[in-house]
Amino acid sequence: MQKTVVVRIESTKEHPKYRRRYRLHKNYKAHVANPPAGGGEYQIGDKVIIEECRPISKEKNWKVIKKVDEKAMKTSFSSSPTEASAEVEKKESSSTSLP
């Protein structure tokens, strides 16, 4: 999974009857088109913009468009929830051999 990042979208909802707010999240696997050789472009906590695309694998139907600066996120209001709160959760799964 060198070309895959897991993006977590978080949202807040309010219960209609009890008016308590609660958080929801959903994870999306997104494709990175041209990762650098060292593999340090996206880190945990980076804000990214993702876009839906054709199915690349069984669970991967999204691609990463770009990384967003924290300063730019505070000043601009986006219309899409994927732009507003997309965060890279983990870069790749570590392959360890089990004894």
C-alpha positions in Angstrom: 0.0 0.0 0.0 2.7 2.5 -0.9 0.3 4.5 -3.0 -2.6 4.5 -0.5 -3.6 6.8 2.3 -6.5 6.4 4.7 -8.5 9.6 5.0 -10.9 10.1 7.9 -13.9 12.4 7.5 -15.4 13.6 10.7 -18.7 15.3 11.2 -20.9 16.5 14.1 -24.6 15.7 14.3 -27.2 16.6 16.9 -29.8 14.1 18.2 -33.3 15.4 17.1 -35.0 14.6 20.4 -32.3 15.0 23.1 -30.3 17.8 21.4 -27.0 16.1 22.3 -24.2 16.5 19.8 -22.1 13.5 18.8 -19.3 12.9 16.4 -19.4 10.6 13.4 -16.5 9.5 11.3 -15.9 7.5 8.1 -12.6 6.2 6.6 -11.9 6.4 2.9 -8.9 4.8 1.2 -7.5 7.2 -1.3 -4.9 6.8 -4.1 -1.8 8.9 -4.3 -0.8 9.1 -8.0 3.0 9.9 -7.8 4.4 9.3 -4.3 8.0 10.4 -3.7 10.6 7.7 -3.5 11.3 8.2 0.2 7.6 8.3 1.0 7.3 11.4 3.2 4.7 13.5 1.4 1.7 12.8 3.6 1.9 12.5 7.4 -0.7 11.6 10.1 -2.8 14.7 10.7 -2.3 16.3 7.3 -5.4 17.9 5.7 -6.1 16.8 2.1 -8.7 17.2 -0.6 -10.0 13.9 -2.1 -12.1 13.3 -5.2 -14.1 10.3 -6.2 -12.8 8.4 -9.2 -13.1 5.0 -10.9 -12.6 2.0 -8.8 -8.8 1.4 -8.4 -9.2 -1.6 -6.1 -11.9 -3.3 -4.0 -12.0 -0.5 -1.4 -10.2 2.4 -3.2 -12.5 4.7 -5.1 -11.0 8.0 -4.2 -7.8 9.9 -5.2 -5.9 12.6 -3.3 -5.9 15.9 -5.2 -3.7 18.0 -2.9 -2.5 18.8 0.6 -4.2 21.8 2.2 -2.4 24.3 4.4 -3.8 24.9 7.9 -3.8 28.7 7.3 -5.8 28.3 4.1 -8.3 26.0 5.8 -9.2 28.6 8.5 -9.8 31.5 6.0 -11.7 29.6 3.3 -15.1 28.0 3.6 -15.6 25.0 1.4 -18.9 23.6 0.2 -17.9 19.9 0.2 -17.5 18.0 3.5 -14.5 16.1 2.0 -12.6 19.4 1.7 -13.6 20.7 5.1 -12.4 17.9 7.4 -10.4 15.4 5.5 -7.4 14.2 7.5 -4.8 11.6 6.7 -5.1 8.9 9.3 -2.2 6.6 8.5 0.2 6.4 5.6 0.6 2.7 5.0 0.3 -0.5 6.8 3.6 -1.9 8.2 4.2 -5.4 7.0 5.7 -7.4 9.9 6.2 -11.1 9.7 4.6 -13.2 12.4 6.6 -16.0 13.9 
